[in-house]
Amino acid sequence: MKVILPVVFDNYRNRKDGSAGLSFSTQELTTDQVLILHGCMNSYGVLYYKSGEKLLKSELDELDGVEIDLNNGKTQSQRLRNTLYILWEQAGKVGEFKEFYRVHTEKIIEHYKSKLK
């Protein structure tokens, strides 16, 4: 699904995980535009913001060519975290999940580091 709207970039918030929350405002939207935006909630996509200039066809073509590495709407890291969470649940939720996750991801890292030359 593609959404192209003129927007005002309002704000950004740094997050502790290194990501950022972005805030944009639009002009008044039609019902169809609202439905499209609602349909995009919680989905992954690509954001291209260009301040004060018209988008070129070559830029739109480039955006259409961007590939997002997702599996069932989740990134690989989200899939790993979710899998480890289920493993933690099945093991009886012993201790805090945060520590369980740290220990098991460290084991994965060490496994692959041992294979490096």
N, C-alpha and C positions, 0 to 999 in steps of 0.2 A: 504494500500500500504506500502511495506517495502523497505527501502533504507539502505543499509549497505555499507559504503565507508571508506577507510582510510583517515583521515583528520589531519590537524594541527590546534590546538586551537590557534587562533590569538589574540583574544581580547575579553574583555567584557566591558559593559558600565552599570553603575548603573543608574536606572531611578528613577524619583521622586516618583513614585507610589510604590517603593520597589521592582519592578521586575528588571530583567537584560536583556540586549541585548547581545547575544553571536555571535561571528564571528569565522567561521571555513573556512579553505581553503582545497581544494582537489588537487589531481594530475590531469592531463589532463583527461577529461571525454569523454566517447563515446557519440554518438548521442542519443542512447537509455537511457543512464544515465541522460543526460540533459533533455530529455522528461519526465522521471520519476520525477526528481526534480521539473520541471516546473509544473507538475500535483499536486505536494504537496504544492504549494504556497498557503498561507493563510489558511492552514488546521492545525488542532491540532494533535499532536502526542506525542511521548515519545522520549526523547533524552537520550542515554546512552553513556557516553564518558569514555573510559578506556585507560589510557595513557601507550603506549609502551608494551602492553601485548596482547596476543591472546585472543579473545572472546571464552568462553567455551560454550558448547551446553546448559548447565544448565542456563547460563546467557541469552542466546537467548530465551530459553523456558520461563524464568521469564519475559522477555520483552514482549513476545507474550501474557502473562497473565495479563498485566497491563490494567486496565479499566479506560477510561477517561469519566467523567460525562459531556456529551454534549447533547444538544437538538438542532437539525438542525445546527450543527456546532458551537454552541454558549454555553458558560458557563452560569450557572444560573445567575451570577451577570451581565453578558452582556445582558441577556434577560430582567432582571429587569430594567437596565438602559435604554434599547431601549424602553421598555413599558412606562416608565416614560417620555421619550422624546416625544413619540407620544401623551401621555396625555397632556403634556405641549403645544405641537403644537395645539391640539384640543381645548385647553383652551385659544387660541389666542396669544401664545408666550409672555405672560405678564412677564416682568422682565427677568433676566438672567436664562438660564437653570441650570447653576451651583447651584444657590441658590434654585431653584425649586427642584432640585434633593436632595440637602442637607435637606431641610425641609421635603420632603416626605419620604426619607429614615429614617429620625429621627422619624417620626410618626410610621413607620413600626417597628422600634427598640423599641420604647416606648410601642407599642401595645403588643409585645411579652414579654418585660420585666415585664409588669403588670401581666402577667400570671405566672410568676415565683413564687415559694413558698419561 
